[in-house]
């Protein structure tokens, strides 16, 4: 009736992923997810041939076509899985060559400002834009605060009810989260459903067996939160009181230390740096209790 292509939520997410994929790994992962999504949905694509009944056994051309297509898709899935295995091995080798540095991973819902924070902390130019899934590939940078080096990685954003085959395909990208020592959980405080986003991210982290890692919650976009929620004539001390109360409530609710920042106006970025430094040094003391590191 509408004369337009109808797609479901999973197809939409896959289409967005396909547009954003840049590297060989991301393209292979997206293609694999698309093929796995397509396989059980091939049925019905060849119904226009069903009326052409065959002779023996009454197998119409439509059924033959669908079997051929299934075999092609299965072969392609097997080939893509082999390609991903090869890329995974290369990535594992790369991770091993990074030495004994502490690893910090930025995690969070999609479009909360992880890449912008990454650029601020590392002075690099990771692609960051106000759109869903701008980052599909993990970017790793070596950073040194107060002469103490560590690795900071930017990961793919999570989303509520992420299609299962996408999680499966992106397992290797999410290895960076699994192998990290510290997590920076970035939250878009200005989003009206930020608490749901936190739960979604925590559920995904639980699936990845990474929920128990030392975590610092970074409530980003505090400038936008004020713009959307504060009265124009509200006094500064009242604003401060509201923010302190909000921070305490969220800390108590999710049982994690937090910091309120704005990646755009650079508010509280120094506080974020010092809290990160405390956590990184703490992890070094746990890992090398008897060695005084001289970097």
Number of C-alpha atoms within 10 A of each C-alpha: 3 5 5 6 5 8 9 7 11 17 15 12 16 18 14 15 24 19 12 18 20 13 11 12 21 21 18 20 28 25 21 25 24 21 17 18 18 14 16 9 11 14 14 11 11 14 13 10 14 14 10 12 13 11 8 7 7 9 13 17 17 19 16 12 14 17 13 11 14 17 13 12 18 15 12 16 19 12 13 19 16 12 15 21 13 13 16 17 12 11 17 14 11 11 12 9 9 13 8 12 14 20 23 26 26 27 27 30 26 24 22 26 25 30 26 20 24 24 17 16 19 17 11 12 11 18 12 17 13 11 11 17 23 20 24 23 21 18 18 18 18 13 14 14 14 9 9 16 17 20 19 24 22 27 25 24 22 21 18 14 10 14 16 12 18 21 18 13 21 22 16 21 21 19 16 23 27 18 14 19 21 23 26 22 22 27 26 26 23 19 15 11 10 16 15 13 22 18 14 19 23 21 15 19 20 12 11 15 12 20 16 11 15 17 23 20 23 24 23 25 24 21 18 16 16 15 12 12 9 13 10 8 6 9 10 9 9 10 14 11 11 13 15 12 12 13 17 14 12 16 15 11 10 14 12 13 16 21 17 22 23 22 22 15 11 13 16 15 18 12 13 19 13 13 15 19 18 10 19 23 15 12 17 19 14 10 12 11 11 8 9 9 10 6 8
